[in-house]
Amino acid sequence: MKKNNRVQVILECTEHKKTLLKGTSRYVTTKNKKNTNHRISLKKYNPILKKVTIHKEIK
């Protein structure tokens, strides 16, 4: 049997929490847990703030 090292992770906007706007900006992606064992952060578009922000991995 082949082991599957890819896992799904949820990315959440870090700047959106600081504002008092409703809703959250979240993205679902996959990462290889064997090569990337730390939490990832990517630049993604936030449709509520209408700009590109940093999204960090949440548990």
C-alpha distance matrix in Angstrom:
0.0 3.8 6.5 9.5 12.7 15.1 17.2 20.3 23.6 27.2 30.0 33.6 36.9 38.8 42.2 42.3 42.4 45.7 47.4 48.6 47.2 45.3 41.6 38.7 36.9 33.1 30.3 26.6 24.3 20.9 20.4 17.8 18.1 17.1 20.0 22.3 22.5 26.1 27.5 28.2 31.4 32.2 35.4 35.3 38.1 39.6 41.4 43.6 45.0 44.9 43.7 40.7 39.7 37.1 34.3 32.4 29.1 29.8 27.7
3.8 0.0 3.8 6.4 9.4 11.8 14.4 17.7 20.9 24.5 27.1 30.7 33.9 35.8 39.2 39.4 39.7 42.8 44.6 46.0 44.6 42.8 39.2 36.2 34.1 30.4 27.4 23.8 21.2 17.7 17.0 14.3 15.0 14.0 16.6 19.0 19.5 23.1 24.4 24.9 28.1 28.7 32.0 32.0 34.9 36.6 38.4 40.7 42.0 41.7 40.4 37.3 36.4 33.8 31.1 29.3 26.2 27.2 25.5
6.5 3.8 0.0 3.8 6.2 9.1 11.4 14.9 17.9 21.6 24.2 27.7 31.0 32.6 36.1 36.4 36.5 39.6 41.5 42.9 41.7 40.1 36.5 33.4 31.5 27.7 25.0 21.4 18.9 15.3 14.2 11.5 11.6 10.8 13.9 15.9 16.1 19.6 21.0 21.8 25.1 26.1 29.5 29.6 32.7 34.2 36.2 38.3 39.4 39.5 38.1 34.9 33.7 30.9 28.2 26.1 22.9 23.8 22.0
9.5 6.4 3.8 0.0 3.8 5.6 8.0 11.4 14.5 18.1 20.7 24.3 27.5 29.4 32.8 33.0 33.2 36.4 38.2 39.6 38.3 36.6 33.0 29.9 27.9 24.1 21.3 17.7 15.1 11.6 11.0 8.8 9.4 9.7 12.4 13.8 14.4 17.6 18.4 18.9 22.0 22.8 26.1 26.1 29.0 30.5 32.5 34.6 35.8 35.8 34.4 31.4 30.3 27.6 24.8 23.0 19.8 20.8 19.3
12.7 9.4 6.2 3.8 0.0 3.8 6.5 10.2 12.5 16.3 18.5 22.1 25.2 26.7 30.2 30.7 30.9 33.9 35.8 37.5 36.4 35.1 31.6 28.2 26.2 22.5 19.8 16.4 13.7 9.9 8.2 5.5 5.7 6.1 8.8 10.1 10.6 13.9 15.0 15.6 18.9 20.0 23.4 23.9 27.1 28.6 31.0 33.0 33.8 33.9 32.3 29.0 27.7 24.8 22.2 20.1 17.1 18.4 17.1
15.1 11.8 9.1 5.6 3.8 0.0 3.8 6.9 9.6 13.2 15.4 19.1 22.1 24.0 27.4 27.7 28.1 31.2 32.9 34.6 33.3 31.9 28.3 25.0 22.8 19.1 16.2 12.8 9.9 6.2 5.4 4.4 6.1 8.1 9.6 9.9 11.0 13.5 13.7 13.6 16.5 17.2 20.4 20.5 23.6 25.1 27.3 29.5 30.4 30.4 28.9 25.8 24.7 22.0 19.2 17.6 14.7 16.2 15.4
17.2 14.4 11.4 8.0 6.5 3.8 0.0 3.8 6.5 10.2 12.8 16.4 19.7 21.6 25.0 25.0 25.2 28.5 30.2 31.6 30.3 28.8 25.2 22.0 20.1 16.4 13.9 10.4 8.4 5.4 5.7 6.5 6.7 9.9 11.6 10.6 10.8 12.7 12.1 12.4 15.2 16.2 19.5 19.3 22.1 23.1 25.3 27.1 28.3 28.6 27.4 24.5 23.1 20.4 17.3 15.4 12.1 13.0 12.0
20.3 17.7 14.9 11.4 10.2 6.9 3.8 0.0 3.8 7.0 10.0 13.4 16.8 19.1 22.4 22.0 22.4 25.8 27.1 28.4 26.9 25.3 21.6 18.5 16.6 12.9 10.4 6.8 5.7 4.3 6.6 9.0 9.6 13.2 14.2 12.5 12.9 13.7 12.0 11.9 13.9 14.6 17.4 16.6 19.2 19.9 21.9 23.6 25.0 25.4 24.5 21.9 20.5 18.2 14.8 13.5 10.3 11.0 10.5
23.6 20.9 17.9 14.5 12.5 9.6 6.5 3.8 0.0 3.8 6.6 9.9 13.4 15.5 18.8 18.6 18.8 22.1 23.7 25.1 23.9 22.6 19.1 15.7 14.0 10.3 8.4 5.8 5.5 5.7 7.1 10.1 10.2 13.9 14.4 11.8 11.9 11.7 9.2 9.1 10.8 11.9 14.8 14.3 16.9 17.4 19.7 21.1 22.2 23.0 21.9 19.3 17.5 15.0 11.5 9.8 6.6 7.4 7.7
27.2 24.5 21.6 18.1 16.3 13.2 10.2 7.0 3.8 0.0 3.8 6.5 10.2 12.6 15.7 15.1 15.4 18.9 20.2 21.5 20.2 18.8 15.3 11.9 10.3 6.7 5.8 4.7 6.5 8.5 10.3 13.6 13.7 17.5 17.6 14.6 14.7 13.6 10.4 9.9 10.3 11.1 13.4 12.3 14.5 14.3 16.5 17.6 18.8 19.9 19.1 16.9 15.0 12.9 9.1 8.1 5.6 5.8 7.4
30.0 27.1 24.2 20.7 18.5 15.4 12.8 10.0 6.6 3.8 0.0 3.8 6.9 9.3 12.4 12.3 13.0 16.1 17.6 19.3 18.2 17.4 14.2 10.5 8.3 5.4 5.1 6.2 7.6 10.1 11.3 14.8 15.2 18.7 18.1 14.8 15.2 13.3 9.7 8.3 7.4 8.0 9.9 9.1 11.5 11.4 14.2 15.3 15.9 16.9 15.8 13.4 11.2 9.1 5.3 5.0 4.4 6.1 9.1
33.6 30.7 27.7 24.3 22.1 19.1 16.4 13.4 9.9 6.5 3.8 0.0 3.8 6.4 9.3 8.7 9.3 12.5 13.9 15.5 14.5 14.0 11.2 7.4 5.9 4.5 6.7 9.0 11.1 13.9 15.1 18.5 18.6 22.1 21.4 18.0 18.0 15.7 11.9 10.8 9.1 9.7 10.5 9.5 10.9 9.7 12.5 12.7 13.2 15.0 14.2 12.4 9.9 8.3 4.9 5.5 6.3 6.6 10.1
36.9 33.9 31.0 27.5 25.2 22.1 19.7 16.8 13.4 10.2 6.9 3.8 0.0 3.8 5.7 5.7 7.3 9.8 11.0 13.3 12.4 12.8 10.7 7.2 5.6 6.5 8.8 11.9 13.8 16.7 17.7 21.1 21.3 24.7 23.5 20.0 20.4 17.6 13.8 12.3 9.5 9.5 9.1 8.3 9.1 7.4 10.7 10.5 10.1 12.2 11.1 9.6 6.7 6.0 4.2 6.5 9.0 9.8 13.4
38.8 35.8 32.6 29.4 26.7 24.0 21.6 19.1 15.5 12.6 9.3 6.4 3.8 0.0 3.8 5.6 6.0 7.6 9.9 12.8 13.0 14.0 12.8 9.7 9.1 10.1 12.4 15.1 16.6 19.0 19.4 22.5 22.3 25.4 24.2 20.5 20.4 17.2 13.6 12.6 9.8 10.7 10.4 10.8 11.9 10.2 13.6 12.8 11.6 14.1 12.6 11.1 7.5 6.2 5.8 6.8 9.8 10.4 14.0
42.2 39.2 36.1 32.8 30.2 27.4 25.0 22.4 18.8 15.7 12.4 9.3 5.7 3.8 0.0 3.8 5.5 5.5 7.2 10.5 10.8 12.8 12.3 10.1 9.7 11.9 14.4 17.6 19.3 22.1 22.6 25.9 25.9 28.9 27.5 23.9 24.1 20.8 17.3 15.9 12.7 12.8 11.4 11.5 11.5 9.4 12.3 10.9 8.9 11.8 10.5 10.0 6.9 7.4 8.4 10.3 13.5 14.1 17.7
42.3 39.4 36.4 33.0 30.7 27.7 25.0 22.0 18.6 15.1 12.3 8.7 5.7 5.6 3.8 0.0 3.8 5.4 5.4 7.9 7.4 9.0 8.6 6.8 7.4 10.3 13.4 16.8 19.1 22.2 23.3 26.8 26.8 30.1 29.0 25.4 25.5 22.5 18.8 17.6 14.6 14.6 13.2 12.2 11.5 8.4 10.5 8.4 7.5 10.9 10.8 11.2 8.7 9.8 9.6 11.6 14.2 14.1 17.4
42.4 39.7 36.5 33.2 30.9 28.1 25.2 22.4 18.8 15.4 13.0 9.3 7.3 6.0 5.5 3.8 0.0 3.8 5.5 7.3 8.3 9.5 9.4 7.9 9.6 11.7 15.1 18.0 20.4 23.1 24.0 27.3 26.8 30.1 29.3 25.6 25.1 22.0 18.4 18.0 15.5 16.3 15.7 15.1 14.9 11.9 14.0 11.7 11.1 14.7 14.6 14.6 11.7 11.7 11.1 11.9 14.0 13.1 16.1
45.7 42.8 39.6 36.4 33.9 31.2 28.5 25.8 22.1 18.9 16.1 12.5 9.8 7.6 5.5 5.4 3.8 0.0 3.8 6.7 8.8 11.2 12.2 11.2 12.6 15.1 18.3 21.3 23.5 26.2 26.8 30.0 29.5 32.7 31.6 27.8 27.4 24.0 20.6 20.1 17.3 18.0 17.0 16.8 16.4 13.5 15.6 13.0 11.4 15.1 14.7 15.2 12.3 12.8 13.2 14.2 16.8 16.3 19.3
47.4 44.6 41.5 38.2 35.8 32.9 30.2 27.1 23.7 20.2 17.6 13.9 11.0 9.9 7.2 5.4 5.5 3.8 0.0 3.8 5.5 8.7 10.4 10.5 12.2 15.3 18.7 22.0 24.5 27.6 28.6 32.0 31.8 35.1 34.0 30.3 30.2 26.9 23.4 22.5 19.5 19.6 18.1 17.2 16.0 12.7 13.8 10.7 9.3 13.2 13.7 15.1 13.0 14.4 14.8 16.5 19.1 18.5 21.5
48.6 46.0 42.9 39.6 37.5 34.6 31.6 28.4 25.1 21.5 19.3 15.5 13.3 12.8 10.5 7.9 7.3 6.7 3.8 0.0 3.8 6.6 9.4 10.7 13.3 16.4 20.0 23.3 26.1 29.2 30.6 34.0 33.8 37.2 36.4 32.8 32.4 29.3 25.7 25.1 22.3 22.5 21.1 19.8 18.3 14.6 15.0 11.5 11.2 15.0 16.3 18.0 16.1 17.6 17.4 19.0 21.0 19.9 22.5
47.2 44.6 41.7 38.3 36.4 33.3 30.3 26.9 23.9 20.2 18.2 14.5 12.4 13.0 10.8 7.4 8.3 8.8 5.5 3.8 0.0 3.8 6.7 8.5 11.0 14.4 17.9 21.3 24.3 27.7 29.4 33.0 33.1 36.6 35.8 32.3 32.2 29.4 25.6 24.6 21.9 21.5 19.8 18.0 15.9 12.2 11.9 8.2 8.8 12.4 14.3 16.3 15.1 16.9 16.6 18.6 20.6 19.7 22.4
45.3 42.8 40.1 36.6 35.1 31.9 28.8 25.3 22.6 18.8 17.4 14.0 12.8 14.0 12.8 9.0 9.5 11.2 8.7 6.6 3.8 0.0 3.8 6.9 10.1 13.1 16.7 19.7 23.1 26.4 28.5 32.1 32.2 35.8 35.4 31.9 31.8 29.2 25.5 24.6 22.2 22.0 20.7 18.4 16.5 12.7 12.0 8.7 10.7 13.8 16.1 17.7 16.6 18.1 16.9 18.8 20.1 18.8 21.1
41.6 39.2 36.5 33.0 31.6 28.3 25.2 21.6 19.1 15.3 14.2 11.2 10.7 12.8 12.3 8.6 9.4 12.2 10.4 9.4 6.7 3.8 0.0 3.8 7.0 9.6 13.2 16.0 19.5 22.9 25.1 28.7 28.9 32.6 32.3 29.0 28.9 26.6 22.8 22.0 19.8 19.4 18.5 16.0 14.4 10.8 10.4 8.0 10.6 13.3 15.2 16.3 15.1 16.3 14.6 16.4 17.3 16.1 18.3
38.7 36.2 33.4 29.9 28.2 25.0 22.0 18.5 15.7 11.9 10.5 7.4 7.2 9.7 10.1 6.8 7.9 11.2 10.5 10.7 8.5 6.9 3.8 0.0 3.8 6.2 9.9 13.0 16.2 19.5 21.6 25.2 25.4 29.0 28.6 25.2 25.3 23.0 19.2 18.2 16.1 15.8 15.2 12.9 11.9 8.7 9.5 8.0 10.0 12.5 13.7 13.9 12.3 13.0 10.9 12.6 13.6 12.7 15.3
36.9 34.1 31.5 27.9 26.2 22.8 20.1 16.6 14.0 10.3 8.3 5.9 5.6 9.1 9.7 7.4 9.6 12.6 12.2 13.3 11.0 10.1 7.0 3.8 0.0 3.8 7.0 10.5 13.4 16.9 19.0 22.7 23.4 26.9 26.2 23.0 23.5 21.3 17.6 15.9 13.6 12.7 11.9 9.3 8.5 5.8 7.3 7.4 9.1 10.7 11.3 11.0 9.8 10.5 8.4 10.8 12.1 12.2 15.2
33.1 30.4 27.7 24.1 22.5 19.1 16.4 12.9 10.3 6.7 5.4 4.5 6.5 10.1 11.9 10.3 11.7 15.1 15.3 16.4 14.4 13.1 9.6 6.2 3.8 0.0 3.8 6.9 10.0 13.4 15.6 19.3 20.0 23.6 23.1 20.0 20.5 18.7 15.1 13.6 12.1 11.5 11.7 9.3 9.8 8.4 10.2 11.0 12.7 13.8 13.9 12.6 11.3 10.9 7.8 9.4 9.5 9.7 12.4
30.3 27.4 25.0 21.3 19.8 16.2 13.9 10.4 8.4 5.8 5.1 6.7 8.8 12.4 14.4 13.4 15.1 18.3 18.7 20.0 17.9 16.7 13.2 9.9 7.0 3.8 0.0 3.8 6.5 10.2 12.8 16.5 17.7 21.2 20.6 17.9 18.9 17.6 14.3 12.3 11.2 10.1 10.8 8.3 9.6 9.7 11.5 13.4 14.8 15.1 14.7 12.9 12.1 11.4 8.2 9.7 9.3 10.5 12.9
26.6 23.8 21.4 17.7 16.4 12.8 10.4 6.8 5.8 4.7 6.2 9.0 11.9 15.1 17.6 16.8 18.0 21.3 22.0 23.3 21.3 19.7 16.0 13.0 10.5 6.9 3.8 0.0 3.8 7.1 10.2 13.8 15.1 18.6 18.5 16.1 17.1 16.5 13.6 12.1 12.1 11.5 13.2 11.2 13.0 13.5 15.1 17.1 18.7 18.9 18.4 16.2 15.4 14.1 10.7 11.0 9.4 10.5 11.9
24.3 21.2 18.9 15.1 13.7 9.9 8.4 5.7 5.5 6.5 7.6 11.1 13.8 16.6 19.3 19.1 20.4 23.5 24.5 26.1 24.3 23.1 19.5 16.2 13.4 10.0 6.5 3.8 0.0 3.8 6.9 10.5 12.4 15.6 15.3 13.3 14.8 14.7 12.4 10.5 11.2 10.5 12.7 11.5 14.0 15.4 17.4 19.7 20.8 20.6 19.6 16.9 16.1 14.4 11.4 11.4 9.6 11.7 12.9
20.9 17.7 15.3 11.6 9.9 6.2 5.4 4.3 5.7 8.5 10.1 13.9 16.7 19.0 22.1 22.2 23.1 26.2 27.6 29.2 27.7 26.4 22.9 19.5 16.9 13.4 10.2 7.1 3.8 0.0 3.8 7.0 9.1 12.2 12.2 10.7 12.3 13.2 11.7 10.4 12.2 12.1 15.0 14.6 17.4 19.0 21.1 23.4 24.3 24.2 22.9 19.9 19.0 16.7 13.9 13.0 10.7 12.7 13.2
20.4 17.0 14.2 11.0 8.2 5.4 5.7 6.6 7.1 10.3 11.3 15.1 17.7 19.4 22.6 23.3 24.0 26.8 28.6 30.6 29.4 28.5 25.1 21.6 19.0 15.6 12.8 10.2 6.9 3.8 0.0 3.8 6.0 8.9 8.5 7.0 9.0 10.2 9.6 8.6 11.3 11.8 15.2 15.7 19.0 20.7 23.4 25.5 26.0 26.0 24.1 20.9 19.6 16.8 14.3 12.8 10.5 13.0 13.4
17.8 14.3 11.5 8.8 5.5 4.4 6.5 9.0 10.1 13.6 14.8 18.5 21.1 22.5 25.9 26.8 27.3 30.0 32.0 34.0 33.0 32.1 28.7 25.2 22.7 19.3 16.5 13.8 10.5 7.0 3.8 0.0 3.8 5.5 5.6 5.8 7.9 10.3 11.1 10.8 14.0 14.9 18.4 19.2 22.6 24.4 27.1 29.2 29.6 29.6 27.6 24.2 22.9 20.0 17.7 15.8 13.4 15.6 15.4
18.1 15.0 11.6 9.4 5.7 6.1 6.7 9.6 10.2 13.7 15.2 18.6 21.3 22.3 25.9 26.8 26.8 29.5 31.8 33.8 33.1 32.2 28.9 25.4 23.4 20.0 17.7 15.1 12.4 9.1 6.0 3.8 0.0 3.8 5.6 5.0 5.1 8.2 9.6 10.6 14.3 16.1 19.8 20.8 24.3 25.7 28.5 30.2 30.6 31.0 29.1 25.7 23.9 20.6 18.2 15.6 12.8 14.4 13.6
17.1 14.0 10.8 9.7 6.1 8.1 9.9 13.2 13.9 17.5 18.7 22.1 24.7 25.4 28.9 30.1 30.1 32.7 35.1 37.2 36.6 35.8 32.6 29.0 26.9 23.6 21.2 18.6 15.6 12.2 8.9 5.5 3.8 0.0 3.8 5.8 6.2 9.9 12.3 13.2 16.9 18.6 22.3 23.7 27.2 28.9 31.8 33.6 33.8 34.1 31.9 28.4 26.6 23.3 21.3 18.7 16.2 17.9 17.1
20.0 16.6 13.9 12.4 8.8 9.6 11.6 14.2 14.4 17.6 18.1 21.4 23.5 24.2 27.5 29.0 29.3 31.6 34.0 36.4 35.8 35.4 32.3 28.6 26.2 23.1 20.6 18.5 15.3 12.2 8.5 5.6 5.6 3.8 0.0 3.8 6.2 9.1 11.5 11.6 15.0 16.4 20.0 21.7 25.5 27.4 30.5 32.4 32.2 32.3 29.9 26.2 24.6 21.3 19.8 17.5 15.7 18.1 18.1
22.3 19.0 15.9 13.8 10.1 9.9 10.6 12.5 11.8 14.6 14.8 18.0 20.0 20.5 23.9 25.4 25.6 27.8 30.3 32.8 32.3 31.9 29.0 25.2 23.0 20.0 17.9 16.1 13.3 10.7 7.0 5.8 5.0 5.8 3.8 0.0 3.8 5.6 7.7 7.9 11.5 13.4 17.1 18.9 22.7 24.3 27.5 29.3 29.0 29.3 26.9 23.3 21.4 18.0 16.3 13.8 12.1 14.6 14.9
22.5 19.5 16.1 14.4 10.6 11.0 10.8 12.9 11.9 14.7 15.2 18.0 20.4 20.4 24.1 25.5 25.1 27.4 30.2 32.4 32.2 31.8 28.9 25.3 23.5 20.5 18.9 17.1 14.8 12.3 9.0 7.9 5.1 6.2 6.2 3.8 0.0 3.8 6.8 8.8 12.6 15.2 19.0 20.8 24.4 25.6 28.8 30.1 29.9 30.7 28.5 25.0 22.7 19.1 17.1 14.0 11.7 13.5 13.1
26.1 23.1 19.6 17.6 13.9 13.5 12.7 13.7 11.7 13.6 13.3 15.7 17.6 17.2 20.8 22.5 22.0 24.0 26.9 29.3 29.4 29.2 26.6 23.0 21.3 18.7 17.6 16.5 14.7 13.2 10.2 10.3 8.2 9.9 9.1 5.6 3.8 0.0 3.8 6.4 9.8 13.0 16.7 18.7 22.3 23.2 26.7 27.7 27.2 28.3 25.9 22.5 19.8 16.1 14.4 11.1 9.4 11.4 11.7
27.5 24.4 21.0 18.4 15.0 13.7 12.1 12.0 9.2 10.4 9.7 11.9 13.8 13.6 17.3 18.8 18.4 20.6 23.4 25.7 25.6 25.5 22.8 19.2 17.6 15.1 14.3 13.6 12.4 11.7 9.6 11.1 9.6 12.3 11.5 7.7 6.8 3.8 0.0 3.8 6.9 10.3 13.8 15.6 19.0 19.6 23.1 24.0 23.6 24.8 22.6 19.4 16.6 12.9 10.8 7.4 5.7 8.0 9.2
28.2 24.9 21.8 18.9 15.6 13.6 12.4 11.9 9.1 9.9 8.3 10.8 12.3 12.6 15.9 17.6 18.0 20.1 22.5 25.1 24.6 24.6 22.0 18.2 15.9 13.6 12.3 12.1 10.5 10.4 8.6 10.8 10.6 13.2 11.6 7.9 8.8 6.4 3.8 0.0 3.8 6.7 10.4 12.3 16.0 17.1 20.6 21.9 21.4 22.1 19.7 16.3 13.9 10.3 8.6 6.1 5.6 9.2 11.3
31.4 28.1 25.1 22.0 18.9 16.5 15.2 13.9 10.8 10.3 7.4 9.1 9.5 9.8 12.7 14.6 15.5 17.3 19.5 22.3 21.9 22.2 19.8 16.1 13.6 12.1 11.2 12.1 11.2 12.2 11.3 14.0 14.3 16.9 15.0 11.5 12.6 9.8 6.9 3.8 0.0 3.8 7.0 9.3 12.8 14.0 17.6 18.9 18.0 18.7 16.1 12.7 10.1 6.5 5.5 4.2 6.2 9.7 12.8
32.2 28.7 26.1 22.8 20.0 17.2 16.2 14.6 11.9 11.1 8.0 9.7 9.5 10.7 12.8 14.6 16.3 18.0 19.6 22.5 21.5 22.0 19.4 15.8 12.7 11.5 10.1 11.5 10.5 12.1 11.8 14.9 16.1 18.6 16.4 13.4 15.2 13.0 10.3 6.7 3.8 0.0 3.8 6.2 9.9 11.9 15.4 17.2 16.3 16.3 13.6 9.9 8.3 5.7 5.4 6.6 8.7 12.2 15.4
35.4 32.0 29.5 26.1 23.4 20.4 19.5 17.4 14.8 13.4 9.9 10.5 9.1 10.4 11.4 13.2 15.7 17.0 18.1 21.1 19.8 20.7 18.5 15.2 11.9 11.7 10.8 13.2 12.7 15.0 15.2 18.4 19.8 22.3 20.0 17.1 19.0 16.7 13.8 10.4 7.0 3.8 0.0 3.8 7.1 9.4 12.9 14.9 13.5 13.1 10.1 6.3 5.5 4.5 6.0 8.8 11.5 14.7 18.2
35.3 32.0 29.6 26.1 23.9 20.5 19.3 16.6 14.3 12.3 9.1 9.5 8.3 10.8 11.5 12.2 15.1 16.8 17.2 19.8 18.0 18.4 16.0 12.9 9.3 9.3 8.3 11.2 11.5 14.6 15.7 19.2 20.8 23.7 21.7 18.9 20.8 18.7 15.6 12.3 9.3 6.2 3.8 0.0 3.8 6.5 9.6 12.1 11.4 10.7 8.5 5.4 5.7 6.3 6.3 9.8 12.1 14.7 18.1
38.1 34.9 32.7 29.0 27.1 23.6 22.1 19.2 16.9 14.5 11.5 10.9 9.1 11.9 11.5 11.5 14.9 16.4 16.0 18.3 15.9 16.5 14.4 11.9 8.5 9.8 9.6 13.0 14.0 17.4 19.0 22.6 24.3 27.2 25.5 22.7 24.4 22.3 19.0 16.0 12.8 9.9 7.1 3.8 0.0 3.8 6.2 9.0 8.6 7.2 5.7 4.2 6.1 8.5 8.9 12.6 14.9 17.0 20.4
39.6 36.6 34.2 30.5 28.6 25.1 23.1 19.9 17.4 14.3 11.4 9.7 7.4 10.2 9.4 8.4 11.9 13.5 12.7 14.6 12.2 12.7 10.8 8.7 5.8 8.4 9.7 13.5 15.4 19.0 20.7 24.4 25.7 28.9 27.4 24.3 25.6 23.2 19.6 17.1 14.0 11.9 9.4 6.5 3.8 0.0 3.8 5.6 5.6 5.6 5.6 5.9 6.4 9.0 9.0 12.6 14.9 16.2 19.7
41.4 38.4 36.2 32.5 31.0 27.3 25.3 21.9 19.7 16.5 14.2 12.5 10.7 13.6 12.3 10.5 14.0 15.6 13.8 15.0 11.9 12.0 10.4 9.5 7.3 10.2 11.5 15.1 17.4 21.1 23.4 27.1 28.5 31.8 30.5 27.5 28.8 26.7 23.1 20.6 17.6 15.4 12.9 9.6 6.2 3.8 0.0 3.8 5.6 4.7 7.0 8.6 10.0 12.8 12.6 16.1 18.1 19.1 22.2
43.6 40.7 38.3 34.6 33.0 29.5 27.1 23.6 21.1 17.6 15.3 12.7 10.5 12.8 10.9 8.4 11.7 13.0 10.7 11.5 8.2 8.7 8.0 8.0 7.4 11.0 13.4 17.1 19.7 23.4 25.5 29.2 30.2 33.6 32.4 29.3 30.1 27.7 24.0 21.9 18.9 17.2 14.9 12.1 9.0 5.6 3.8 0.0 3.8 5.4 8.2 10.4 10.9 13.7 13.5 16.7 18.8 19.2 22.3
45.0 42.0 39.4 35.8 33.8 30.4 28.3 25.0 22.2 18.8 15.9 13.2 10.1 11.6 8.9 7.5 11.1 11.4 9.3 11.2 8.8 10.7 10.6 10.0 9.1 12.7 14.8 18.7 20.8 24.3 26.0 29.6 30.6 33.8 32.2 29.0 29.9 27.2 23.6 21.4 18.0 16.3 13.5 11.4 8.6 5.6 5.6 3.8 0.0 3.8 5.6 8.3 8.7 12.0 12.8 16.2 18.9 19.7 23.2
44.9 41.7 39.5 35.8 33.9 30.4 28.6 25.4 23.0 19.9 16.9 15.0 12.2 14.1 11.8 10.9 14.7 15.1 13.2 15.0 12.4 13.8 13.3 12.5 10.7 13.8 15.1 18.9 20.6 24.2 26.0 29.6 31.0 34.1 32.3 29.3 30.7 28.3 24.8 22.1 18.7 16.3 13.1 10.7 7.2 5.6 4.7 5.4 3.8 0.0 3.8 7.2 9.2 12.8 13.9 17.6 20.3 21.6 25.1
43.7 40.4 38.1 34.4 32.3 28.9 27.4 24.5 21.9 19.1 15.8 14.2 11.1 12.6 10.5 10.8 14.6 14.7 13.7 16.3 14.3 16.1 15.2 13.7 11.3 13.9 14.7 18.4 19.6 22.9 24.1 27.6 29.1 31.9 29.9 26.9 28.5 25.9 22.6 19.7 16.1 13.6 10.1 8.5 5.7 5.6 7.0 8.2 5.6 3.8 0.0 3.8 6.3 10.1 12.0 15.7 18.7 20.5 24.2
40.7 37.3 34.9 31.4 29.0 25.8 24.5 21.9 19.3 16.9 13.4 12.4 9.6 11.1 10.0 11.2 14.6 15.2 15.1 18.0 16.3 17.7 16.3 13.9 11.0 12.6 12.9 16.2 16.9 19.9 20.9 24.2 25.7 28.4 26.2 23.3 25.0 22.5 19.4 16.3 12.7 9.9 6.3 5.4 4.2 5.9 8.6 10.4 8.3 7.2 3.8 0.0 3.8 7.1 9.2 12.9 16.0 18.3 22.0
39.7 36.4 33.7 30.3 27.7 24.7 23.1 20.5 17.5 15.0 11.2 9.9 6.7 7.5 6.9 8.7 11.7 12.3 13.0 16.1 15.1 16.6 15.1 12.3 9.8 11.3 12.1 15.4 16.1 19.0 19.6 22.9 23.9 26.6 24.6 21.4 22.7 19.8 16.6 13.9 10.1 8.3 5.5 5.7 6.1 6.4 10.0 10.9 8.7 9.2 6.3 3.8 0.0 3.8 6.4 9.8 13.2 15.4 19.1
37.1 33.8 30.9 27.6 24.8 22.0 20.4 18.2 15.0 12.9 9.1 8.3 6.0 6.2 7.4 9.8 11.7 12.8 14.4 17.6 16.9 18.1 16.3 13.0 10.5 10.9 11.4 14.1 14.4 16.7 16.8 20.0 20.6 23.3 21.3 18.0 19.1 16.1 12.9 10.3 6.5 5.7 4.5 6.3 8.5 9.0 12.8 13.7 12.0 12.8 10.1 7.1 3.8 0.0 3.8 6.5 10.1 12.6 16.3
34.3 31.1 28.2 24.8 22.2 19.2 17.3 14.8 11.5 9.1 5.3 4.9 4.2 5.8 8.4 9.6 11.1 13.2 14.8 17.4 16.6 16.9 14.6 10.9 8.4 7.8 8.2 10.7 11.4 13.9 14.3 17.7 18.2 21.3 19.8 16.3 17.1 14.4 10.8 8.6 5.5 5.4 6.0 6.3 8.9 9.0 12.6 13.5 12.8 13.9 12.0 9.2 6.4 3.8 0.0 3.8 6.9 9.2 13.0
32.4 29.3 26.1 23.0 20.1 17.6 15.4 13.5 9.8 8.1 5.0 5.5 6.5 6.8 10.3 11.6 11.9 14.2 16.5 19.0 18.6 18.8 16.4 12.6 10.8 9.4 9.7 11.0 11.4 13.0 12.8 15.8 15.6 18.7 17.5 13.8 14.0 11.1 7.4 6.1 4.2 6.6 8.8 9.8 12.6 12.6 16.1 16.7 16.2 17.6 15.7 12.9 9.8 6.5 3.8 0.0 3.8 6.4 10.0
29.1 26.2 22.9 19.8 17.1 14.7 12.1 10.3 6.6 5.6 4.4 6.3 9.0 9.8 13.5 14.2 14.0 16.8 19.1 21.0 20.6 20.1 17.3 13.6 12.1 9.5 9.3 9.4 9.6 10.7 10.5 13.4 12.8 16.2 15.7 12.1 11.7 9.4 5.7 5.6 6.2 8.7 11.5 12.1 14.9 14.9 18.1 18.8 18.9 20.3 18.7 16.0 13.2 10.1 6.9 3.8 0.0 3.8 6.8
29.8 27.2 23.8 20.8 18.4 16.2 13.0 11.0 7.4 5.8 6.1 6.6 9.8 10.4 14.1 14.1 13.1 16.3 18.5 19.9 19.7 18.8 16.1 12.7 12.2 9.7 10.5 10.5 11.7 12.7 13.0 15.6 14.4 17.9 18.1 14.6 13.5 11.4 8.0 9.2 9.7 12.2 14.7 14.7 17.0 16.2 19.1 19.2 19.7 21.6 20.5 18.3 15.4 12.6 9.2 6.4 3.8 0.0 3.8
27.7 25.5 22.0 19.3 17.1 15.4 12.0 10.5 7.7 7.4 9.1 10.1 13.4 14.0 17.7 17.4 16.1 19.3 21.5 22.5 22.4 21.1 18.3 15.3 15.2 12.4 12.9 11.9 12.9 13.2 13.4 15.4 13.6 17.1 18.1 14.9 13.1 11.7 9.2 11.3 12.8 15.4 18.2 18.1 20.4 19.7 22.2 22.3 23.2 25.1 24.2 22.0 19.1 16.3 13.0 10.0 6.8 3.8 0.0
